[in-house]
């Protein structure tokens, strides 16, 4: 085969000295198009790839569309390059190079000259990693190409800048978000599960302008305990400690990475394997679960947010659960390597039946977090109402813990609906807390209690809500969680009692 891809001129090999099927065919290059001219040109030109230096995954479908001489992309060893600027410098000529246009040209490259350092030669032409997860990408809903390209360019410009620097001991990754006073829950760190890319680090950045995903190639081994620093000006610094104290300049002066802005609906699709560390019964049908995240992961889940738990079986089982603190009323930051839940078991529930039987030490997959609750709304609240039914208490637990210690919140009323007294989660703890914090009032309402219950009875109705909610509350906030019909009814009755929809948040 007379194919020749990206071969430096005057390269002496065995293939040159013998006539064979693999003999390379050279053509006379024009003046100013030698190998040294290409090296000089690539060093002097900043954006040969045409992507402003921002890498992103390229699908096979997108790759196939760039198969013309004046618009030529190709994939080699899992990376996609824009080889259009290299056309006139190729010693085998344009026709030979075009054999790999719009394709995965790895096999063709290996057959002819696998000794060539492709990464060095086409470093400035790199577009990003080849994404082979979607072999076919034909959707009738796809927008016109011109509009789609504009959106991609706009997204690239929005992506926060990532930079890196290093010493013999460490490599520092810096994200410039331009967002002041970021909290630790804005960043998720994971190591790639793909065995072919086990040296890749994955970052998810959650900031007001959107959710951003970064793939970083780490050229050598690092310790698993990453150190993360947040500045008030919006700079995030991740410190990777090297196992071998050497400089990576020869391998990688700057870390290579790709970046993309992702849709909020896709934010939870990233899963990692977690180990069940303990399971403790809280009530007859509700347990407290504690899972350990991988040592290579860091994830702080914001208050009121949920994650998905997933079993990988013949039938995929996935269910969302709100994250709770390790202790109900102890206000401390979530352990970055642990994640906890209050989970109600249902006899007929396929997921919880399997979860209840899961042995301690077993693995389950847990996703990135999702949600929309913003704790800042608590800063403008004076009277807080937490209205929940059954396991709907779970998002209220962390809100309660935080609000108890907020001076601006003068009154907290937890209105807790259950069927029977034994169903009440943390009943004794909540009663003690209300004694310790006079501004907290806990009101338990039972709908199916047969004993001599002295508290309130019934289901949610206008009479109860009219009695429990003050019509002239000062800066009120109503948080609601429970079954859909319960939440809709609660919202309706709150508005009926003279309050605005803007004062209500439904989980």
C-alpha positions in Angstrom: 0.0 0.0 0.0 1.4 3.4 -1.0 -0.3 5.4 1.7 1.6 8.0 3.6 0.3 10.0 6.5 2.0 12.9 8.3 5.5 11.6 7.5 8.5 13.9 8.0 10.6 14.2 4.9 14.0 12.5 4.7 13.1 10.0 7.4 15.3 6.9 6.8 13.7 3.6 7.5 13.9 0.0 6.3 10.8 0.7 4.1 13.0 3.2 2.1 15.7 0.7 1.4 13.5 -2.1 0.0 10.8 -2.2 -2.7 7.6 -3.5 -1.2 3.9 -2.9 -1.0 4.5 -0.4 1.8 7.0 1.7 -0.2 6.3 5.4 0.5 5.6 7.7 -2.4 7.1 11.2 -2.1 6.3 14.2 -4.2 8.3 17.4 -4.6 7.1 20.0 -2.1 6.9 23.7 -3.0 9.4 26.1 -1.6 8.8 27.0 2.0 6.9 23.7 2.7 9.7 21.5 4.2 9.6 19.8 7.6 11.6 22.7 9.1 9.2 25.2 7.6 6.2 23.3 9.2 7.9 23.3 12.6 8.6 27.1 12.3 5.1 27.8 11.0 3.4 25.7 13.8 5.5 27.4 16.5 4.6 30.9 15.2 0.9 30.3 14.7 -1.2 30.2 17.9 -4.5 28.7 16.7 -3.8 26.1 13.9 -6.8 23.9 15.1 -9.2 26.8 14.9 -10.6 26.1 18.3 -9.1 28.9 20.4 -7.0 26.3 22.3 -10.1 24.7 23.9 -10.4 21.0 23.4 -13.7 19.1 23.3 -14.8 15.5 22.5 -15.4 14.9 18.7 -18.0 12.3 17.7 -17.5 10.0 14.7 -20.4 11.7 13.0 -18.9 15.2 13.4 -15.5 13.9 12.2 -17.0 12.4 9.0 -18.3 15.9 8.0 -14.8 17.3 7.7 -13.5 15.3 4.7 -12.6 18.0 2.2 -9.1 19.4 1.2 -9.9 22.8 2.6 -11.6 21.3 5.7 -9.9 18.1 6.7 -10.0 16.4 10.2 -8.7 12.9 11.0 -8.4 10.8 14.2 -5.2 9.1 15.1 -4.7 7.1 18.4 -8.0 8.4 19.8 -7.3 12.1 19.2 -8.8 14.3 16.4 -6.6 16.7 14.5 -7.5 19.5 12.0 -4.8 18.6 9.4 -6.0 21.3 6.9 -3.0 23.6 7.6 -0.6 20.6 7.2 -1.8 19.6 3.7 0.9 21.4 1.7 3.6 20.3 4.1 2.9 16.5 3.8 5.7 14.8 1.9 3.3 12.2 0.5 1.1 14.8 -1.1 -2.5 15.9 -0.5 -4.0 12.8 -2.2 -2.3 10.4 0.2 -3.3 12.5 3.2 -6.9 12.7 2.0 -7.2 8.9 2.3 -7.7 9.5 6.1 -9.9 12.6 5.8 -13.0 12.5 8.0 -12.0 9.1 9.4 -10.3 7.2 12.1 -6.9 7.0 10.3 -5.0 5.1 13.0 -4.6 1.8 11.1 -3.4 3.7 8.0 -0.9 5.7 10.0 0.5 2.6 11.8 0.9 0.7 8.5 3.1 3.3 7.0 5.1 5.2 9.7 4.2 4.4 13.2 7.6 5.7 14.4 6.5 9.4 13.8 5.8 11.4 16.9 2.3 12.5 15.9 1.5 14.3 19.1 4.6 16.5 18.8 4.1 17.2 15.0 0.4 18.1 15.2 0.2 19.4 18.7 -1.2 22.8 17.6 -3.8 21.0 15.3 -5.4 19.0 18.2 -9.2 19.5 18.4 -9.9 17.0 21.3 -10.4 13.3 22.0 -12.4 11.0 19.7 -15.8 10.2 21.2 -16.8 6.7 19.9 -19.8 6.3 22.2 -22.2 7.4 19.5 -21.5 5.6 16.3 -24.5 7.1 14.6 -25.8 10.6 15.2 -28.8 11.3 13.0 -31.6 13.2 14.7 -34.5 14.9 13.0 -34.5 17.4 15.8 -31.0 18.6 15.1 -30.9 22.3 14.3 -29.5 23.7 11.1 -25.7 23.4 10.9 -25.0 27.1 10.8 -27.0 27.8 13.9 -25.4 24.8 15.7 -21.9 26.0 14.9 -22.8 29.5 16.4 -24.0 27.9 19.6 -20.8 25.8 19.9 -18.6 28.9 19.4 -20.7 30.8 22.0 -20.3 27.9 24.5 -16.5 27.8 24.0 -16.2 31.4 24.8 -18.2 31.0 28.0 -16.1 28.2 29.4 -14.0 29.3 32.4 -10.2 29.3 31.7 -8.2 26.4 32.9 -4.4 26.7 33.4 -1.7 24.6 35.0 1.8 24.9 36.4 4.1 22.5 38.2 7.1 21.9 40.4 9.0 18.7 41.0 6.7 17.9 43.9 3.3 18.9 42.5 1.1 19.9 39.6 -1.4 22.7 40.2 -4.6 23.0 38.1 -6.2 26.5 38.2 -9.7 27.4 37.2 -10.6 31.1 36.8 -14.4 31.2 37.3 -14.8 35.0 37.8 -17.4 34.1 40.5 -16.8 35.5 43.9 -17.2 33.6 47.2 -17.7 30.1 45.7 -18.5 27.3 48.1 -16.8 23.9 48.1 -19.8 22.2 46.5 -19.3 23.9 43.2 -16.6 21.4 42.1 -16.7 17.6 41.6 -13.5 15.7 41.0 -13.4 12.1 39.6 -10.8 9.8 38.0 -11.8 8.3 34.7 -13.3 4.7 35.0 -12.3 4.0 31.4 -9.3 1.5 31.5 -8.0 3.1 28.2 -8.0 6.5 29.9 -7.2 5.7 33.5 -4.8 8.6 33.7 -7.6 11.2 33.0 -9.1 13.4 35.6 -12.7 14.6 35.2 -13.9 17.9 36.7 -17.4 19.2 36.9 -17.7 22.9 37.7 -21.1 24.3 38.8 -21.3 28.1 38.6 -24.2 30.6 37.9 -23.4 30.7 34.2 -23.7 26.9 33.8 -22.2 23.5 34.3 -18.8 22.8 32.8 -17.0 19.5 32.3 -13.2 19.2 31.9 -11.1 16.1 30.9 -7.5 16.4 31.9 -4.7 14.1 30.9 -2.3 13.5 33.8 1.0 12.2 32.3 2.3 10.5 35.4 1.1 9.0 38.7 -0.2 11.3 41.5 -1.4 10.8 45.0 -5.1 10.3 45.5 -5.6 13.0 48.2 -6.1 16.1 46.0 -5.9 19.4 47.9 -8.5 22.0 46.7 -8.3 25.7 47.5 -11.0 28.3 46.8 -10.2 32.0 46.7 -12.8 34.8 47.4 -12.1 36.2 43.9 -13.3 33.0 42.2 -10.0 31.1 41.6 -10.1 27.4 42.3 -6.7 25.6 42.6 -6.4 21.8 42.6 -3.0 20.6 43.9 -1.9 17.1 42.7 1.1 15.7 44.6 3.4 13.7 42.3 4.4 10.1 43.3 7.7 10.6 41.6 9.3 14.0 42.2 10.3 14.9 38.6 9.3 17.7 36.2 6.9 16.7 33.5 8.1 19.3 31.0 9.4 16.8 28.5 6.1 14.9 28.6 3.8 17.8 29.0 4.7 21.5 29.6 1.0 22.2 30.2 -1.7 19.7 31.0 -3.7 18.7 27.9 -7.4 18.9 28.4 -10.8 19.2 26.8 -13.7 21.3 28.0 -17.4 21.6 27.3 -20.5 23.2 28.7 -23.2 20.6 29.5 -26.9 20.8 29.8 -28.3 20.8 33.3 -30.5 17.8 32.4 -27.3 15.8 31.7 -25.5 16.9 34.9 -26.3 13.7 36.8 -25.2 11.2 34.1 -21.8 10.8 35.6 -21.7 7.9 38.1 -19.0 6.5 40.4 -18.9 3.2 42.4 -19.4 3.7 46.1 -19.1 1.3 49.0 -21.9 0.8 51.6 -20.2 1.4 55.0 -23.2 1.1 57.3 -27.0 0.9 57.5 -28.9 1.8 60.7 -32.6 1.7 61.4 -34.2 5.0 62.3 -37.8 3.8 62.3 -39.5 0.5 61.5 -39.3 1.2 57.7 -36.6 3.9 57.4 -32.8 3.5 57.5 -29.8 5.7 57.6 -27.3 4.8 54.9 -23.6 5.8 54.8 -21.6 5.3 51.6 -17.9 5.8 51.0 -16.9 7.6 47.7 -13.8 6.4 45.8 -10.6 7.7 47.2 -10.1 9.4 43.8 -13.4 11.4 44.0 -14.4 14.5 45.8 -18.0 15.7 45.9 -19.8 18.0 48.4 -23.5 18.0 47.7 -25.4 21.3 48.2 -28.3 21.5 50.7 -31.6 20.3 49.3 -29.9 18.5 46.3 -30.3 14.9 45.3 -28.2 12.2 43.6 -29.2 9.0 41.8 -28.4 5.6 43.2 -28.1 2.9 40.6 -27.8 -0.9 40.6 -26.3 -2.4 37.5 -28.3 -5.6 36.8 -30.0 -7.1 33.9 -32.7 -4.4 34.4 -31.2 -1.1 35.4 -32.5 0.1 38.7 -32.1 3.9 39.4 -33.7 6.1 42.0 -33.1 9.7 43.3 -32.4 10.4 47.0 -31.7 13.6 48.9 -28.4 13.8 50.7 -28.5 14.3 54.5 -25.8 15.1 57.1 -24.1 12.4 59.1 -25.8 13.8 62.2 -29.2 15.4 62.1 -28.4 18.5 64.1 -24.7 18.8 64.0 -23.8 21.6 61.5 -20.6 20.4 60.0 -19.4 20.1 56.4 -20.2 16.9 54.6 -17.2 14.5 54.6 -15.9 14.8 51.1 -15.3 11.1 50.9 -18.7 10.0 52.4 -22.3 10.5 51.4 -25.4 9.8 53.6 -29.1 9.2 53.0 -32.4 8.6 54.9 -34.2 6.0 52.8 -37.7 4.6 53.4 -38.2 0.9 52.5 -41.3 -0.2 50.6 -42.4 -3.8 50.7 -43.4 -3.7 47.1 -40.6 -1.4 46.0 -38.1 -3.2 43.7 -35.3 -0.7 44.4 -35.6 -0.4 48.2 -36.1 -4.2 48.6 -32.8 -4.8 46.8 -31.1 -2.0 48.7 -32.3 -3.3 52.1 -30.6 -6.7 51.4 -27.4 -5.1 50.1 -24.5 -6.4 52.3 -22.3 -3.8 54.0 -19.1 -3.6 51.9 -21.0 -4.0 48.6 -20.9 -1.4 45.8 -23.6 0.7 44.3 -23.3 3.6 41.8 -24.0 7.2 42.8 -24.3 10.1 40.3 -23.4 13.7 40.3 -25.9 15.9 42.2 -28.9 17.6 40.8 -31.3 20.2 42.2 -32.3 23.9 42.2 -32.6 25.0 45.8 -30.5 28.0 46.6 -29.6 28.5 50.3 -29.3 32.2 49.7 -33.1 32.5 49.9 -32.8 31.7 53.6 -30.9 35.0 54.1 -34.0 37.0 53.2 -36.3 34.9 55.4 -37.7 35.7 58.9 -40.4 33.1 59.2 -39.6 29.6 57.8 -42.2 26.9 57.3 -41.1 23.4 56.5 -44.1 21.4 55.4 -43.4 17.7 54.6 -45.0 14.2 54.5 -43.2 11.0 55.4 -39.8 10.7 53.8 -40.3 14.2 52.4 -38.6 15.2 55.6 -35.1 14.4 54.1 -34.5 17.8 52.3 -35.8 19.6 55.4 -33.2 18.0 57.7 -30.2 20.1 56.4 -32.3 23.2 55.9 -33.4 22.9 59.5 -29.9 22.4 60.8 -28.6 25.5 58.9 -31.6 27.8 59.7 -31.5 27.1 63.5 -28.2 29.0 63.7 -29.2 31.9 61.4 -29.9 35.1 63.3 -32.2 36.5 60.6 -34.6 33.6 60.9 -36.8 34.3 63.9 -39.3 31.5 63.7 -39.2 28.0 62.3 -42.3 25.8 62.1 -41.9 22.1 61.0 -45.3 20.8 60.0 -44.8 17.1 59.7 -47.5 14.7 58.3 -47.3 11.0 58.9 -49.7 8.0 59.1 -48.8 6.8 62.6 -46.5 7.8 65.5 -44.0 5.1 64.7 -43.5 6.6 61.2 -42.2 9.9 62.5 -38.5 10.2 61.6 -36.2 11.5 64.4 -39.2 12.1 66.7 -37.2 12.2 70.0 -34.4 14.2 68.4 -36.8 16.8 67.0 -38.6 17.2 70.3 -35.2 17.8 72.1 -34.1 20.3 69.5 -37.3 22.3 69.9 -36.5 22.5 73.6 -33.0 23.7 72.9 -34.0 26.2 70.2 -37.2 28.1 71.3 -37.7 29.5 67.8 -38.4 26.0 66.5 -41.9 24.5 66.8 -42.5 20.9 65.7 -46.0 20.0 64.8 -46.7 16.3 64.1 -50.0 15.5 62.3 -51.1 11.8 62.0 -53.7 10.5 59.6 -54.1 6.9 60.8 -53.1 6.7 64.5 -55.2 4.3 66.5 -53.7 5.0 69.9 -54.4 7.8 72.3 -52.5 10.3 70.3 -52.8 13.8 71.9 -51.5 15.7 68.9 -53.2 16.9 65.7 -54.8 14.4 63.4 -55.9 14.3 59.8 -54.6 14.9 56.3 -53.6 18.2 54.8 -56.6 20.5 54.6 -57.6 24.2 54.6 -58.6 24.2 58.3 -55.3 22.8 59.5 -53.2 25.1 57.3 -55.2 28.1 58.2 -54.6 27.4 61.8 -50.8 26.7 61.5 -49.8 29.4 59.0 -49.9 33.1 59.9 -51.5 35.2 57.2 -49.2 38.2 58.0 -45.9 36.3 58.4 -42.8 38.5 58.2 -40.7 37.6 55.2 -42.0 34.1 55.0 -40.5 31.1 53.1 -42.5 27.9 52.6 -40.5 24.7 51.7 -42.7 21.7 50.7 -41.8 18.1 50.1 -43.9 15.0 49.8 -46.0 13.1 47.2 -47.1 15.1 44.2 -50.7 15.4 45.3 -49.6 16.5 48.8 -47.2 19.1 47.4 -49.9 20.5 45.0 -52.4 20.7 47.8 -50.0 22.4 50.2 -49.1 25.0 47.6 -52.7 25.7 46.9 -53.7 26.1 50.5 -50.7 28.4 51.2 -51.8 30.7 48.4 -55.4 30.5 49.6 -54.2 31.8 53.0 -52.9 35.0 51.4 -49.3 34.2 50.4 -47.5 34.5 47.1 -46.2 31.7 44.9 -42.8 33.4 45.0 -42.6 32.6 48.7 -42.9 28.9 48.1 -40.3 26.3 47.1 -41.4 22.8 46.2 -38.9 19.9 46.2 
